[in-house]
Structure formats: C-alpha cells, structure tokens
Amino acid sequence: MRDAAADDASVQDLARELVTASPDAIVVVDAQGTVRFASAAVETLFGYRPGELVGQSMEVLVPEPLRGLHAAHRRRYGHHPSSRPMGAGLRLSGQRKDGTTFPIDVGLSPLSGGRAAAFVRDATAWTRVQRRLQATNQLTQAVLAGGSIEELMQAAAREARLLLDAD
C-alpha cells in the first residue's frame, strides 16, 4: 500500500524541481498585478533576483511607454482568464532591470484566487530569424519584379541595414 503523504511530498518536490529547471521565467501575479512568485530564470532573463520582484508591480518587466496599456490588458484578462499565448500576433517586449528592452514570448495561465502565471522566454533569436526571412522575401520579390541591378543593389543594402541595425 502506498503512503499518500509520501506521494504528496514527492509530487511537491517534483513540482519545485520543474519550476527550478524551467528555462522560461515564471512569474505569478495576484489580481492587482503584484508579483507573488518569480522563478530563478527571471534573473537570467530580466536581471532581477526573484526576491527583488516579489511585492512589486509586474509592470516593472514591461517597457515604460507600454505600462499603462499593459495594466489595462491585465485587468481585462482578469475578467476573462484563460490559458493562452499573450499578445497573439503582436510583438511583445520586456524590460530588463538595466532598462534595456528585448522581444519576448509569453504564455498565460489563470490560477486559483485570481492569480495568473506568465511563462516568459526571450524571443530575440526568433525575431532575428523572422527579420532575415522578411529580408529574403523582399529581395526575392525585387529580383522577380525584374528590377535593374542598381535597384537590386539598393534593395540589398536597405535589407542589410535593417538586419544589422546599421545606418
């Protein structure tokens, strides 16, 4: 016969291990948007130690110009919570402790007591791949349109500047 208490402890240990091992940052907020839990991966992604975030508004992880808008979206989510990707079809950004911003991908899940969990990952590499595909598409269209060599070279230079974030 199995010991139910030992099984519960084992499941709790496994849950703790999974959260600790997750490469995604996990942030749990209450209904007011106050951080109640942050996983260790938050430090790698955002530069905050987990304990630094607990008790703060989760909007500190959102770029300053978007914080008000995000708070409104968060409140709306609270009225109709569901497990889903956040901002489907939108480009989302996070803000690190040092103020730099970076592209992120976020999944949301409602929890009991009006809380919600956000699973956040850095989308920098994915964004770079998307940019390269767009540049390739633009150049392919320019070639297929039969542009002159000069037009093709200008298009290539324009796309290269975008890819390299250069002048």
PyMOL CGO cylinders between C-alpha atoms (Angstrom):
from pymol import cmd
from pymol.cgo import CYLINDER

trace = [
    CYLINDER, 0.00, 0.00, 0.00, 1.30, 3.43, -0.92, 0.3, 1, 1, 1, 1, 1, 1,
    CYLINDER, 1.30, 3.43, -0.92, 1.75, 6.23, 1.57, 0.3, 1, 1, 1, 1, 1, 1,
    CYLINDER, 1.75, 6.23, 1.57, -0.38, 9.21, 0.41, 0.3, 1, 1, 1, 1, 1, 1,
    CYLINDER, -0.38, 9.21, 0.41, 1.68, 11.72, 2.40, 0.3, 1, 1, 1, 1, 1, 1,
    CYLINDER, 1.68, 11.72, 2.40, 4.89, 10.47, 0.80, 0.3, 1, 1, 1, 1, 1, 1,
    CYLINDER, 4.89, 10.47, 0.80, 3.25, 10.66, -2.65, 0.3, 1, 1, 1, 1, 1, 1,
    CYLINDER, 3.25, 10.66, -2.65, 2.16, 14.27, -1.97, 0.3, 1, 1, 1, 1, 1, 1,
    CYLINDER, 2.16, 14.27, -1.97, 5.67, 15.22, -0.83, 0.3, 1, 1, 1, 1, 1, 1,
    CYLINDER, 5.67, 15.22, -0.83, 7.14, 13.55, -3.91, 0.3, 1, 1, 1, 1, 1, 1,
    CYLINDER, 7.14, 13.55, -3.91, 4.78, 15.47, -6.21, 0.3, 1, 1, 1, 1, 1, 1,
    CYLINDER, 4.78, 15.47, -6.21, 5.64, 18.74, -4.43, 0.3, 1, 1, 1, 1, 1, 1,
    CYLINDER, 5.64, 18.74, -4.43, 9.36, 18.01, -4.79, 0.3, 1, 1, 1, 1, 1, 1,
    CYLINDER, 9.36, 18.01, -4.79, 8.87, 17.25, -8.48, 0.3, 1, 1, 1, 1, 1, 1,
    CYLINDER, 8.87, 17.25, -8.48, 6.88, 20.49, -8.98, 0.3, 1, 1, 1, 1, 1, 1,
    CYLINDER, 6.88, 20.49, -8.98, 9.63, 22.51, -7.27, 0.3, 1, 1, 1, 1, 1, 1,
    CYLINDER, 9.63, 22.51, -7.27, 12.25, 20.79, -9.41, 0.3, 1, 1, 1, 1, 1, 1,
    CYLINDER, 12.25, 20.79, -9.41, 10.32, 21.50, -12.62, 0.3, 1, 1, 1, 1, 1, 1,
    CYLINDER, 10.32, 21.50, -12.62, 9.95, 25.20, -11.78, 0.3, 1, 1, 1, 1, 1, 1,
    CYLINDER, 9.95, 25.20, -11.78, 13.63, 25.46, -10.89, 0.3, 1, 1, 1, 1, 1, 1,
    CYLINDER, 13.63, 25.46, -10.89, 14.69, 23.65, -14.07, 0.3, 1, 1, 1, 1, 1, 1,
    CYLINDER, 14.69, 23.65, -14.07, 12.45, 25.65, -16.41, 0.3, 1, 1, 1, 1, 1, 1,
    CYLINDER, 12.45, 25.65, -16.41, 14.39, 27.76, -18.93, 0.3, 1, 1, 1, 1, 1, 1,
    CYLINDER, 14.39, 27.76, -18.93, 11.33, 30.03, -19.10, 0.3, 1, 1, 1, 1, 1, 1,
    CYLINDER, 11.33, 30.03, -19.10, 10.92, 32.71, -16.47, 0.3, 1, 1, 1, 1, 1, 1,
    CYLINDER, 10.92, 32.71, -16.47, 7.78, 32.02, -14.44, 0.3, 1, 1, 1, 1, 1, 1,
    CYLINDER, 7.78, 32.02, -14.44, 6.07, 34.97, -12.78, 0.3, 1, 1, 1, 1, 1, 1,
    CYLINDER, 6.07, 34.97, -12.78, 2.92, 34.61, -10.67, 0.3, 1, 1, 1, 1, 1, 1,
    CYLINDER, 2.92, 34.61, -10.67, 0.88, 37.75, -10.02, 0.3, 1, 1, 1, 1, 1, 1,
    CYLINDER, 0.88, 37.75, -10.02, -2.21, 38.41, -7.94, 0.3, 1, 1, 1, 1, 1, 1,
    CYLINDER, -2.21, 38.41, -7.94, -5.37, 40.08, -9.22, 0.3, 1, 1, 1, 1, 1, 1,
    CYLINDER, -5.37, 40.08, -9.22, -3.79, 43.52, -8.71, 0.3, 1, 1, 1, 1, 1, 1,
    CYLINDER, -3.79, 43.52, -8.71, -0.71, 42.64, -10.78, 0.3, 1, 1, 1, 1, 1, 1,
    CYLINDER, -0.71, 42.64, -10.78, 1.61, 42.34, -7.79, 0.3, 1, 1, 1, 1, 1, 1,
    CYLINDER, 1.61, 42.34, -7.79, 4.33, 39.72, -8.20, 0.3, 1, 1, 1, 1, 1, 1,
    CYLINDER, 4.33, 39.72, -8.20, 3.82, 36.90, -5.69, 0.3, 1, 1, 1, 1, 1, 1,
    CYLINDER, 3.82, 36.90, -5.69, 6.39, 34.46, -7.10, 0.3, 1, 1, 1, 1, 1, 1,
    CYLINDER, 6.39, 34.46, -7.10, 9.28, 34.62, -9.56, 0.3, 1, 1, 1, 1, 1, 1,
    CYLINDER, 9.28, 34.62, -9.56, 11.36, 31.65, -10.67, 0.3, 1, 1, 1, 1, 1, 1,
    CYLINDER, 11.36, 31.65, -10.67, 15.15, 31.62, -10.80, 0.3, 1, 1, 1, 1, 1, 1,
    CYLINDER, 15.15, 31.62, -10.80, 15.09, 32.06, -14.61, 0.3, 1, 1, 1, 1, 1, 1,
    CYLINDER, 15.09, 32.06, -14.61, 13.77, 35.61, -14.04, 0.3, 1, 1, 1, 1, 1, 1,
    CYLINDER, 13.77, 35.61, -14.04, 17.30, 36.67, -13.12, 0.3, 1, 1, 1, 1, 1, 1,
    CYLINDER, 17.30, 36.67, -13.12, 18.78, 35.35, -16.37, 0.3, 1, 1, 1, 1, 1, 1,
    CYLINDER, 18.78, 35.35, -16.37, 16.04, 36.92, -18.47, 0.3, 1, 1, 1, 1, 1, 1,
    CYLINDER, 16.04, 36.92, -18.47, 15.31, 40.22, -16.70, 0.3, 1, 1, 1, 1, 1, 1,
    CYLINDER, 15.31, 40.22, -16.70, 18.29, 40.77, -14.38, 0.3, 1, 1, 1, 1, 1, 1,
    CYLINDER, 18.29, 40.77, -14.38, 16.18, 40.78, -11.21, 0.3, 1, 1, 1, 1, 1, 1,
    CYLINDER, 16.18, 40.78, -11.21, 16.77, 38.27, -8.44, 0.3, 1, 1, 1, 1, 1, 1,
    CYLINDER, 16.77, 38.27, -8.44, 13.42, 36.55, -7.77, 0.3, 1, 1, 1, 1, 1, 1,
    CYLINDER, 13.42, 36.55, -7.77, 13.16, 38.11, -4.31, 0.3, 1, 1, 1, 1, 1, 1,
    CYLINDER, 13.16, 38.11, -4.31, 13.58, 41.61, -5.79, 0.3, 1, 1, 1, 1, 1, 1,
    CYLINDER, 13.58, 41.61, -5.79, 10.40, 41.22, -7.82, 0.3, 1, 1, 1, 1, 1, 1,
    CYLINDER, 10.40, 41.22, -7.82, 8.12, 39.77, -5.15, 0.3, 1, 1, 1, 1, 1, 1,
    CYLINDER, 8.12, 39.77, -5.15, 5.86, 42.56, -3.91, 0.3, 1, 1, 1, 1, 1, 1,
    CYLINDER, 5.86, 42.56, -3.91, 6.47, 44.81, -6.93, 0.3, 1, 1, 1, 1, 1, 1,
    CYLINDER, 6.47, 44.81, -6.93, 4.05, 45.57, -9.73, 0.3, 1, 1, 1, 1, 1, 1,
    CYLINDER, 4.05, 45.57, -9.73, 4.69, 43.19, -12.60, 0.3, 1, 1, 1, 1, 1, 1,
    CYLINDER, 4.69, 43.19, -12.60, 4.69, 46.20, -14.92, 0.3, 1, 1, 1, 1, 1, 1,
    CYLINDER, 4.69, 46.20, -14.92, 8.37, 46.76, -13.99, 0.3, 1, 1, 1, 1, 1, 1,
    CYLINDER, 8.37, 46.76, -13.99, 9.01, 43.99, -16.55, 0.3, 1, 1, 1, 1, 1, 1,
    CYLINDER, 9.01, 43.99, -16.55, 7.17, 45.93, -19.27, 0.3, 1, 1, 1, 1, 1, 1,
    CYLINDER, 7.17, 45.93, -19.27, 8.81, 48.77, -21.25, 0.3, 1, 1, 1, 1, 1, 1,
    CYLINDER, 8.81, 48.77, -21.25, 7.87, 52.08, -19.62, 0.3, 1, 1, 1, 1, 1, 1,
    CYLINDER, 7.87, 52.08, -19.62, 5.86, 53.52, -22.55, 0.3, 1, 1, 1, 1, 1, 1,
    CYLINDER, 5.86, 53.52, -22.55, 3.63, 50.41, -22.54, 0.3, 1, 1, 1, 1, 1, 1,
    CYLINDER, 3.63, 50.41, -22.54, 2.99, 50.02, -18.81, 0.3, 1, 1, 1, 1, 1, 1,
    CYLINDER, 2.99, 50.02, -18.81, -0.38, 51.79, -18.70, 0.3, 1, 1, 1, 1, 1, 1,
    CYLINDER, -0.38, 51.79, -18.70, -1.66, 49.86, -21.70, 0.3, 1, 1, 1, 1, 1, 1,
    CYLINDER, -1.66, 49.86, -21.70, -0.38, 46.61, -20.24, 0.3, 1, 1, 1, 1, 1, 1,
    CYLINDER, -0.38, 46.61, -20.24, -2.12, 47.27, -16.90, 0.3, 1, 1, 1, 1, 1, 1,
    CYLINDER, -2.12, 47.27, -16.90, -5.42, 47.77, -18.76, 0.3, 1, 1, 1, 1, 1, 1,
    CYLINDER, -5.42, 47.77, -18.76, -4.91, 44.50, -20.69, 0.3, 1, 1, 1, 1, 1, 1,
    CYLINDER, -4.91, 44.50, -20.69, -4.04, 42.73, -17.44, 0.3, 1, 1, 1, 1, 1, 1,
    CYLINDER, -4.04, 42.73, -17.44, -7.24, 43.93, -15.78, 0.3, 1, 1, 1, 1, 1, 1,
    CYLINDER, -7.24, 43.93, -15.78, -9.28, 42.81, -18.80, 0.3, 1, 1, 1, 1, 1, 1,
    CYLINDER, -9.28, 42.81, -18.80, -7.60, 39.40, -18.66, 0.3, 1, 1, 1, 1, 1, 1,
    CYLINDER, -7.60, 39.40, -18.66, -8.69, 39.15, -15.00, 0.3, 1, 1, 1, 1, 1, 1,
    CYLINDER, -8.69, 39.15, -15.00, -12.34, 39.36, -16.08, 0.3, 1, 1, 1, 1, 1, 1,
    CYLINDER, -12.34, 39.36, -16.08, -11.98, 36.52, -18.62, 0.3, 1, 1, 1, 1, 1, 1,
    CYLINDER, -11.98, 36.52, -18.62, -8.90, 34.48, -17.70, 0.3, 1, 1, 1, 1, 1, 1,
    CYLINDER, -8.90, 34.48, -17.70, -7.85, 31.59, -19.91, 0.3, 1, 1, 1, 1, 1, 1,
    CYLINDER, -7.85, 31.59, -19.91, -4.70, 29.69, -20.76, 0.3, 1, 1, 1, 1, 1, 1,
    CYLINDER, -4.70, 29.69, -20.76, -3.33, 31.25, -23.92, 0.3, 1, 1, 1, 1, 1, 1,
    CYLINDER, -3.33, 31.25, -23.92, -0.37, 32.91, -25.57, 0.3, 1, 1, 1, 1, 1, 1,
    CYLINDER, -0.37, 32.91, -25.57, -0.19, 36.57, -24.65, 0.3, 1, 1, 1, 1, 1, 1,
    CYLINDER, -0.19, 36.57, -24.65, -0.47, 39.12, -27.44, 0.3, 1, 1, 1, 1, 1, 1,
    CYLINDER, -0.47, 39.12, -27.44, -1.00, 36.57, -30.20, 0.3, 1, 1, 1, 1, 1, 1,
    CYLINDER, -1.00, 36.57, -30.20, 0.08, 38.21, -33.45, 0.3, 1, 1, 1, 1, 1, 1,
    CYLINDER, 0.08, 38.21, -33.45, 1.78, 41.09, -31.62, 0.3, 1, 1, 1, 1, 1, 1,
    CYLINDER, 1.78, 41.09, -31.62, 5.44, 41.78, -31.00, 0.3, 1, 1, 1, 1, 1, 1,
    CYLINDER, 5.44, 41.78, -31.00, 5.88, 41.81, -27.23, 0.3, 1, 1, 1, 1, 1, 1,
    CYLINDER, 5.88, 41.81, -27.23, 8.80, 43.35, -25.38, 0.3, 1, 1, 1, 1, 1, 1,
    CYLINDER, 8.80, 43.35, -25.38, 10.16, 43.02, -21.89, 0.3, 1, 1, 1, 1, 1, 1,
    CYLINDER, 10.16, 43.02, -21.89, 12.32, 45.46, -19.95, 0.3, 1, 1, 1, 1, 1, 1,
    CYLINDER, 12.32, 45.46, -19.95, 15.36, 44.32, -18.03, 0.3, 1, 1, 1, 1, 1, 1,
    CYLINDER, 15.36, 44.32, -18.03, 16.46, 45.76, -14.72, 0.3, 1, 1, 1, 1, 1, 1,
    CYLINDER, 16.46, 45.76, -14.72, 19.11, 47.81, -16.58, 0.3, 1, 1, 1, 1, 1, 1,
    CYLINDER, 19.11, 47.81, -16.58, 16.38, 49.41, -18.73, 0.3, 1, 1, 1, 1, 1, 1,
    CYLINDER, 16.38, 49.41, -18.73, 17.16, 47.58, -21.97, 0.3, 1, 1, 1, 1, 1, 1,
    CYLINDER, 17.16, 47.58, -21.97, 14.25, 46.07, -23.85, 0.3, 1, 1, 1, 1, 1, 1,
    CYLINDER, 14.25, 46.07, -23.85, 14.10, 42.81, -25.75, 0.3, 1, 1, 1, 1, 1, 1,
    CYLINDER, 14.10, 42.81, -25.75, 11.50, 40.74, -27.62, 0.3, 1, 1, 1, 1, 1, 1,
    CYLINDER, 11.50, 40.74, -27.62, 9.64, 38.15, -25.54, 0.3, 1, 1, 1, 1, 1, 1,
    CYLINDER, 9.64, 38.15, -25.54, 7.13, 35.37, -25.98, 0.3, 1, 1, 1, 1, 1, 1,
    CYLINDER, 7.13, 35.37, -25.98, 4.61, 34.93, -23.15, 0.3, 1, 1, 1, 1, 1, 1,
    CYLINDER, 4.61, 34.93, -23.15, 2.11, 32.23, -22.23, 0.3, 1, 1, 1, 1, 1, 1,
    CYLINDER, 2.11, 32.23, -22.23, -0.55, 32.97, -19.63, 0.3, 1, 1, 1, 1, 1, 1,
    CYLINDER, -0.55, 32.97, -19.63, -2.44, 30.62, -17.32, 0.3, 1, 1, 1, 1, 1, 1,
    CYLINDER, -2.44, 30.62, -17.32, -5.05, 31.50, -14.71, 0.3, 1, 1, 1, 1, 1, 1,
    CYLINDER, -5.05, 31.50, -14.71, -4.52, 30.19, -11.20, 0.3, 1, 1, 1, 1, 1, 1,
    CYLINDER, -4.52, 30.19, -11.20, -6.81, 30.00, -8.17, 0.3, 1, 1, 1, 1, 1, 1,
    CYLINDER, -6.81, 30.00, -8.17, -7.62, 33.11, -6.16, 0.3, 1, 1, 1, 1, 1, 1,
    CYLINDER, -7.62, 33.11, -6.16, -7.47, 35.49, -9.13, 0.3, 1, 1, 1, 1, 1, 1,
    CYLINDER, -7.47, 35.49, -9.13, -3.78, 34.86, -9.64, 0.3, 1, 1, 1, 1, 1, 1,
    CYLINDER, -3.78, 34.86, -9.64, -2.16, 34.27, -13.02, 0.3, 1, 1, 1, 1, 1, 1,
    CYLINDER, -2.16, 34.27, -13.02, 1.10, 32.70, -14.15, 0.3, 1, 1, 1, 1, 1, 1,
    CYLINDER, 1.10, 32.70, -14.15, 3.16, 34.11, -17.00, 0.3, 1, 1, 1, 1, 1, 1,
    CYLINDER, 3.16, 34.11, -17.00, 5.72, 31.88, -18.70, 0.3, 1, 1, 1, 1, 1, 1,
    CYLINDER, 5.72, 31.88, -18.70, 8.21, 34.18, -20.42, 0.3, 1, 1, 1, 1, 1, 1,
    CYLINDER, 8.21, 34.18, -20.42, 11.04, 33.45, -22.84, 0.3, 1, 1, 1, 1, 1, 1,
    CYLINDER, 11.04, 33.45, -22.84, 13.48, 35.57, -24.77, 0.3, 1, 1, 1, 1, 1, 1,
    CYLINDER, 13.48, 35.57, -24.77, 12.38, 35.83, -28.41, 0.3, 1, 1, 1, 1, 1, 1,
    CYLINDER, 12.38, 35.83, -28.41, 15.48, 37.63, -29.70, 0.3, 1, 1, 1, 1, 1, 1,
    CYLINDER, 15.48, 37.63, -29.70, 16.65, 34.69, -31.84, 0.3, 1, 1, 1, 1, 1, 1,
    CYLINDER, 16.65, 34.69, -31.84, 13.17, 34.08, -33.24, 0.3, 1, 1, 1, 1, 1, 1,
    CYLINDER, 13.17, 34.08, -33.24, 12.78, 37.77, -34.08, 0.3, 1, 1, 1, 1, 1, 1,
    CYLINDER, 12.78, 37.77, -34.08, 16.14, 37.74, -35.87, 0.3, 1, 1, 1, 1, 1, 1,
    CYLINDER, 16.14, 37.74, -35.87, 15.07, 34.71, -37.96, 0.3, 1, 1, 1, 1, 1, 1,
    CYLINDER, 15.07, 34.71, -37.96, 11.80, 36.43, -38.87, 0.3, 1, 1, 1, 1, 1, 1,
    CYLINDER, 11.80, 36.43, -38.87, 13.69, 39.57, -39.93, 0.3, 1, 1, 1, 1, 1, 1,
    CYLINDER, 13.69, 39.57, -39.93, 16.01, 37.51, -42.15, 0.3, 1, 1, 1, 1, 1, 1,
    CYLINDER, 16.01, 37.51, -42.15, 13.07, 35.73, -43.77, 0.3, 1, 1, 1, 1, 1, 1,
    CYLINDER, 13.07, 35.73, -43.77, 11.39, 39.07, -44.47, 0.3, 1, 1, 1, 1, 1, 1,
    CYLINDER, 11.39, 39.07, -44.47, 14.60, 40.45, -45.98, 0.3, 1, 1, 1, 1, 1, 1,
    CYLINDER, 14.60, 40.45, -45.98, 15.00, 37.38, -48.16, 0.3, 1, 1, 1, 1, 1, 1,
    CYLINDER, 15.00, 37.38, -48.16, 11.38, 37.71, -49.28, 0.3, 1, 1, 1, 1, 1, 1,
    CYLINDER, 11.38, 37.71, -49.28, 11.85, 41.39, -50.14, 0.3, 1, 1, 1, 1, 1, 1,
    CYLINDER, 11.85, 41.39, -50.14, 14.98, 40.67, -52.18, 0.3, 1, 1, 1, 1, 1, 1,
    CYLINDER, 14.98, 40.67, -52.18, 13.34, 37.74, -53.96, 0.3, 1, 1, 1, 1, 1, 1,
    CYLINDER, 13.34, 37.74, -53.96, 10.39, 39.94, -54.90, 0.3, 1, 1, 1, 1, 1, 1,
    CYLINDER, 10.39, 39.94, -54.90, 12.76, 42.61, -56.21, 0.3, 1, 1, 1, 1, 1, 1,
    CYLINDER, 12.76, 42.61, -56.21, 14.59, 40.04, -58.38, 0.3, 1, 1, 1, 1, 1, 1,
    CYLINDER, 14.59, 40.04, -58.38, 11.34, 38.55, -59.69, 0.3, 1, 1, 1, 1, 1, 1,
    CYLINDER, 11.34, 38.55, -59.69, 9.99, 42.01, -60.48, 0.3, 1, 1, 1, 1, 1, 1,
    CYLINDER, 9.99, 42.01, -60.48, 12.89, 42.42, -62.93, 0.3, 1, 1, 1, 1, 1, 1,
    CYLINDER, 12.89, 42.42, -62.93, 14.43, 45.47, -61.35, 0.3, 1, 1, 1, 1, 1, 1,
    CYLINDER, 14.43, 45.47, -61.35, 17.68, 46.91, -62.57, 0.3, 1, 1, 1, 1, 1, 1,
    CYLINDER, 17.68, 46.91, -62.57, 20.97, 45.91, -60.99, 0.3, 1, 1, 1, 1, 1, 1,
    CYLINDER, 20.97, 45.91, -60.99, 21.10, 49.32, -59.30, 0.3, 1, 1, 1, 1, 1, 1,
    CYLINDER, 21.10, 49.32, -59.30, 17.61, 48.81, -57.81, 0.3, 1, 1, 1, 1, 1, 1,
    CYLINDER, 17.61, 48.81, -57.81, 18.52, 45.32, -56.63, 0.3, 1, 1, 1, 1, 1, 1,
    CYLINDER, 18.52, 45.32, -56.63, 21.73, 46.57, -55.00, 0.3, 1, 1, 1, 1, 1, 1,
    CYLINDER, 21.73, 46.57, -55.00, 19.82, 49.37, -53.26, 0.3, 1, 1, 1, 1, 1, 1,
    CYLINDER, 19.82, 49.37, -53.26, 17.23, 46.87, -52.00, 0.3, 1, 1, 1, 1, 1, 1,
    CYLINDER, 17.23, 46.87, -52.00, 20.01, 44.54, -50.79, 0.3, 1, 1, 1, 1, 1, 1,
    CYLINDER, 20.01, 44.54, -50.79, 21.74, 47.41, -48.98, 0.3, 1, 1, 1, 1, 1, 1,
    CYLINDER, 21.74, 47.41, -48.98, 18.45, 48.52, -47.41, 0.3, 1, 1, 1, 1, 1, 1,
    CYLINDER, 18.45, 48.52, -47.41, 17.69, 45.00, -46.16, 0.3, 1, 1, 1, 1, 1, 1,
    CYLINDER, 17.69, 45.00, -46.16, 21.26, 44.54, -44.90, 0.3, 1, 1, 1, 1, 1, 1,
    CYLINDER, 21.26, 44.54, -44.90, 20.99, 47.78, -42.91, 0.3, 1, 1, 1, 1, 1, 1,
    CYLINDER, 20.99, 47.78, -42.91, 17.74, 46.56, -41.34, 0.3, 1, 1, 1, 1, 1, 1,
    CYLINDER, 17.74, 46.56, -41.34, 19.22, 43.18, -40.48, 0.3, 1, 1, 1, 1, 1, 1,
    CYLINDER, 19.22, 43.18, -40.48, 22.31, 44.74, -38.93, 0.3, 1, 1, 1, 1, 1, 1,
    CYLINDER, 22.31, 44.74, -38.93, 20.51, 47.69, -37.32, 0.3, 1, 1, 1, 1, 1, 1,
    CYLINDER, 20.51, 47.69, -37.32, 23.03, 49.92, -39.11, 0.3, 1, 1, 1, 1, 1, 1,
    CYLINDER, 23.03, 49.92, -39.11, 22.93, 53.28, -40.84, 0.3, 1, 1, 1, 1, 1, 1,
]
cmd.load_cgo(trace, "trace")
